[in-house]
Amino acid sequence: MKKTFKFLNIALLCLILSGFCAAQNLNFSGQNLTLKDFNSSSKNVSEQSLVSFDFKNPKKISKQNGSGIILLSSTKQEVASLQSKKEFGDLTLSMDFMLNANAKFSIAFLNQYLLNLGDSWGIANPTYSDLGGIVTKPSISNNSKIGNAPLSNAANAPGLWQQLLVKFKATEFDASGKKTNNARFLEVYINGVLVQQNVELPDETVNAGNKSLIFTAEGDVAVRDIKYTSSVPKEQIAQLENNDSVTNPILLEPNQHPYLLRSFIIFNRKKLTHTISVGSLDKIHFTYNPLQGSLIQIWKGGFMDVTDMWHERGEPQTARPLGNPLKFLNAPTFGVLNSPTDPWADSLKFDDIRFKGYALNQNGYPTFKYEWQGLAVEDEIIIENHQVLRTLKATGSLNNLYARLVSAKSITDLGNNFFVINDREYYIDLKSSAKAIIRESNGLKELVIPYQPKNGSIQYAIIW
Amino acid sequence: MKKHKFNFILALSVVIVAMLNISNSFGQESDTIKTQKEDEFYILKTIPIPQNVELEVGGMVLLPNDVLAVSTRKGDVWMITNPYMRNGQSPLYKLFAQGMHEVLGINYINNDIYVMQRSELTRLRDLNGDGIADEYYTMATWPLAGNYHEYAYGPVLAKDGSMLVTLNLGWIGYGESLSKWDGWMLKIWPDGRVEPFATGLRSPAGFALNDEGDIFYSENQGDWVGSGNITHIEKSDFLGNPAGLIWADQPDSPVKLRKKDIPDTGEPKFEVAKRVPGLKTPSVWFPHSILGVSTSGMLNYDSQGSMGPFKGQLFVGDQGQSKIMRVNLEKVNGVYQGAVFPFREGFSSGILRMNWGSDKSMFVGMTSRGWGSTGDKLFGLQQLSWNGKIPFEIHSIVAQPDGFKINFTKEVSEAEAKLASSYNVTSFTYKYHSKYGSPVINQAKREIKALEISEDKMSVRIVVDSLINGYIYEIKAVDVKSTDNYALLHNFGYYTLNSVPSGAKLAITDRNRVGLADVHAHNHPMPKVAKKAHAIAATQSSVSKTEITKVTKRQTKMPADWTNGPDKTIVITPKPGLKFSIDNISIKAGTKIKLTFKNTDDMLHNMVFTNPGKASVVGELALKLGLNAEQLNYVPNTKDVIFYTALLQPNQSDTIYFTAPAKAGDYDFVCTYSGHYLIMRGIMKVIDK
């Protein structure tokens, strides 16, 4: 990967090298599309300033009249749909969308090429009808292959905002109207994860007809921040220097049981040296930092690219998640707060914590163990029901001991110890009856729990 | 690649045979001398590895149930049942543990399996009895800077019940202790307490206890290390690379020296040690590229093994040269010293670990990823067995107050053994400095003054003109043969003389005095000596002549007639894994080229252009330069070398100017430094104008 390419297009490199390593943030500036830019099936399409779907009860929908969010809610009789007034050719499109449980959703490009965006949360092996799937409709009629499954399932849980970025190349025709190039989905990113790349759409019908974008929903779907540009990046062909060959990537996936990988990783531009990343067969993975006793990131899809560890000497010795991690703070989970306004410790020094390793349960998931301030801590993290389930237990005693589960821009209490974090980014489901406190510290919200070891454990799930 | 290896071995045999032939022309029974080969005594067997298992051996240990546990660089631990292939059955592999960080050591201590990861010493237990580890218990951990060169090795059980581990220096263009205890040997006590024990280590990949329970570690040539060696480590020792001394002021450090105490003068290490108490010099130096380029695992030949008549000695592996050396140690005036000999070469990959099997054979575990080795496989597991036949070898060399006693494994034939001309003794040493490696310095031939064969004809005592503490003695017994007319399997050893023993010197008599004895035994000793002396003189003059002629092969200033400058400028660097950054240059005949070779790697390299197809020939010749190699930039004096750069330290570069050959062809370029030629090469394609 070093100095090999003349054009250093990271996304493109990733395409070539692994096909599904790329994660991309949606810092994309384009023109906005709002409800007035669409013709809608008006009965079941509305504009709201706030929409939320309830993770546990799909029937509970909260909304607030206003602008900014388009809500599509189908009825039994009729799907909800939007058809753009404008027609498009080449198109880079991004938007946020939120799905109620089991909602179906798709976007048709050039009025015909379907990208599926329906609720697929928790599906380990998605098909083309799941979120990020493409219907290719080959003209050679063979029903066994009529679509392209996403490279991985990047779907978030119902009721959370998700991100879409599509780069679509339109069908090309010559002067006589003869097709010269098929349309292609160049790239599709879901929640920052590349799920499709360079998918050719070999439809032989020369259709110079309507070229609208069509959104179709069954169930409840909210959409916001639709942006587009009528162009796609110019294609670049990677060129090799001096007969140098591309390094074949080494991609690691768990097999039969979770894979616990000790490695260096780059986390927020810093090299962490003692981390343990856990890859699960459910394709939900996480990284633990034993020097802080902290769960620092979780992600979906592929597990790890270890090329930089295992190719030749592996000089960087870093492993890289094959997904777009949801990152937490690299800071201790337990802390002592002598006053409720005490700030949480930024980090532990090397000698403040004594890591004692981990034990694996029957399914191969770890309980990490460490000693801190005279406490013996057990920190079990498993993947269950598509959730990251963490159980914290300490023995010993320490006054004014707290566990911090979240530090974020916003924390909303949804009741029954269920919280949604930031702008509906992920949920925290606190299983124990412990009283959680939402407090403000350093301009951020923190979810902390007073903890006495004698009261047992703290258990919570991260759902996204 | 296979072919190269074959040629390499063949070439070595040719050297030995050639040496014999030269001597035979002087001897009496030239037509009857028989040669031996390593594989007539030591049988090498390759243990099959399932194709989906990457057994890049980092550590090995034989468990009490006769299962061979192997830890790998990719973090696995494999349990290998029946590695002996008894009953003609293949060994079985079972994955015991997974996902650890480059596990370069495994051991079985007090009924538990311990593994060494980069960041920690881990105890592995299988609690539910399914044959898979489910408890990874951290015994001790230490900080890391995140440098790939921060390797960790061990554990070895010390006499006192602690576990010894070592931590490599990081590499940032030079060795540096980037985090606490990099460059140290530590003791880990059963309660997890970490006790810093000694520092000055650079790349301490192997260590073991001898029969007495004293600790020896193997060191690789590098900065502050003139050549590979093994050294006896004791508490509070400083072994030579000052990087680790930055932690010497920590409260629990036993080391008194500080970085500022260490002079960077390039004097021999033993000279510096005289005025820097606490600086420990090697027990036995291994001359670079002659006896290895990267010492690794160490195995004490105790009652668990059966490798011929060398019990009590140490075996030391070499990763780069895929071979095993043998060391005899003795303690003189309280200081360990001894000699190193070749033992067995031709292993399939880079040797990292050796362990005894229950059948007293030796398991040899290998990996070469990222470093390159003479054995061209990326990894491997082989078994070395002794077939019970005694090779005719130098058993050991022991120091005497006035010289050395050379012990042989078989009776020597008196006729040759009593001739001083059958031996060759040269003393030399290395520089101690921050530079990478060292040339051979202060090299001098030692005259043998007297010589006496023991009564049982199993040893020969040689008296040399003077003995100097601290020097390495190259002792060759080229013409010595056994009573049954065999030449030595390996006819040289290198003795590191740290201390001259006291005791009775040999009374020099007419009988043992060199010169007269030879005259009495044969009628032509004088011409022979004269001839040899002449030969040496000739070599020396040819060396200086070479220096002169080679100047044009390494033109470091732009020729005055290149008025328009070079036609083409090329910059090349090494790439990890013994490669050039460019392995194919295409140019027109007669092109004026300015070539810069920048050594960005962490070992020495040169770049030598040869006539088409001659890279291997030149590489082999470079290997034969022996002690002079480094002074000569590892460039042999042959017409097949057309241009070359200097031998470069890490971070050095050399720019040369040359005109591409007029004749079209695929010219080779190659690094000829200590065996790199097998892998590190490229083609300069010269096309007609």
Interface residues (C-beta under 8 A of the other chain):
Chain A: N242 N243 Y259 L260 L261 R262 S263 F264 K271 L272 T273 H274 I276 P290 W310 E312 R313 G314 E315 P316 Q317 F350 R354 F355 K356 G357 Y358 A359 L360 Q362
Chain B: R73 K74 G75 Q98 G99 M100 H101 E102 Q117 R118 S119 E120 T122 R123 L127 N128 A133 D134 E135 Y136 Y137 T138 T141 P143 L144 A145 G146 Y148 G192 R369 G370 W371 P576 G577 S581 I582 D583 N584
